[in-house]
Amino acid sequence: MLGATAAMWVLVEAQLVSLGVQIDRAGLQGTVCETYPSAALSAWGFGRAKQTWPQLQTNFPFLTADDHLYSQFVSDDVCDALVCALVARARDLELTIGPPEDELAAGRRVGWIHVSCEPSSALAAIV
């Protein structure tokens, strides 16, 4: 499955570049960073399993949504996207773990998966 995801990313990356979006595969600059929901949840201490909207609200009590959007959170994909969005915002605030200097070149070539080990309560300020 990761091979299919990587192949799809190549197409998305090419389209973003054609639109003038700066891509740094290490995720240190620009508007894009790589993350995986299960890795992010594990780093926050919530296990690797997909989370439901009620679980996300328990683990990130600052999250809210309009009533008419609740039905969207039955989808694993929507909940995963929310977790990735939290990591992306954490990256913007320099709360994720980036590649060490000796792995930076490789990270810029093949990508770097960002996670945050800050407690979930520390993320309340980012929303």
N, C-alpha and C positions, 0 to 999 in steps of 0.2 A: 504494500500500500504506500510506503514512503516513496518508492520509485515513481508511482503515478503522481503523487503530490509534488515531487521535485520536477517532473516533466511539466506539470501544469504551471508551476511557479515560473519556469523559463518563459512561457507565453505571457504570463502576467507581468513579469519583470520587463520584457521587451516592450510591451504596450506602455507601461509606466515611463520607461526611458524615452519612448517616442513622444510622450506628452511633456517631457522636460522634468520629470521627477528624478531627483538625485537618489541613487541607490548605493548604499554602502552595505555590503553583505555582512559585515561585522556588526552592523546596527548601531554604530557609534555616532553617525552623522545622518542627516536627512530625516525623512518622515516614515521610513520603513524599518522594522526590526523583525527578526524571526523569533517565534515562540511556539511552544506546544502546550496545549491546555493541561495535559496530564503531568508534564514536567513542572509547570507553574504551580499547579495544585499541590504536588508533592513537596516542592520547595517551601510552600507556605504551611506545610504540615497537615494537609487535608487529604492525604492519600492520592492515588493516581486515578481513581474512578471518576467517570463523568458525574457532574453534579446537576441536580435539579434546581429550579428557581428557588424553592424553599431552602434548600441547602446553601445556595449562594447567598441568600438573604441572611441566613444564620452566620455564615462565615465572613460576610462583608455587610454588616448591618447598616451601613450608610447607603447601600444600593436601594433605589426606588424606581418604580415604573408606573406610568399611568395605567389605570384599570383596564383600558381597552387594549393594552399591550400584553397583559398576562398570558393570553392564549398563545402568544408566540413563544413563550418560554417552555412549552412542552417539547420543543425541538432540541435535541442534543446539540445540533449545530449552532443554534442561537446562544445557548448557554456557553458553549466552547468559545464562540466569538466574543462574548462578554468577558470571559477570563482573559483571552488574548488582548482585548482592549485595555483591561486593567494593567497588564504587563507592559503594553506599549506606553501607556501614560506614566507608569513607574519608570520606564526607560527615559522618557523625556525629563523626568525629575532626578535622573541619575541614581535611582534606587535599585537598579538591576546589576547583575554581575556581568561585566564585559570581559572580553578576552584579555588575558595578561599579555604584556609586551612581546614575550617570546612566541605567542600564538596569534598575534595580530595579523600577520601576513596570510596565514592559513585561513583565519576567520574572514578576511576580506575576499579570499578566493572562493571558499566553499560555504561560508555562512557561519553564524554564531547564534546559538539558541539563548535568548535572554530569559532569565528568571529573576524574581525578587525574593530574597530571604527575609525582608522586613516583615514584622508581624502585620497581619491583615488590618489591625487597628491603625497602623501607621499610614495606610493607604487612604484613610478617610479624608485626608487633606487634599488628595489629588482629584477628587471628583468634583 
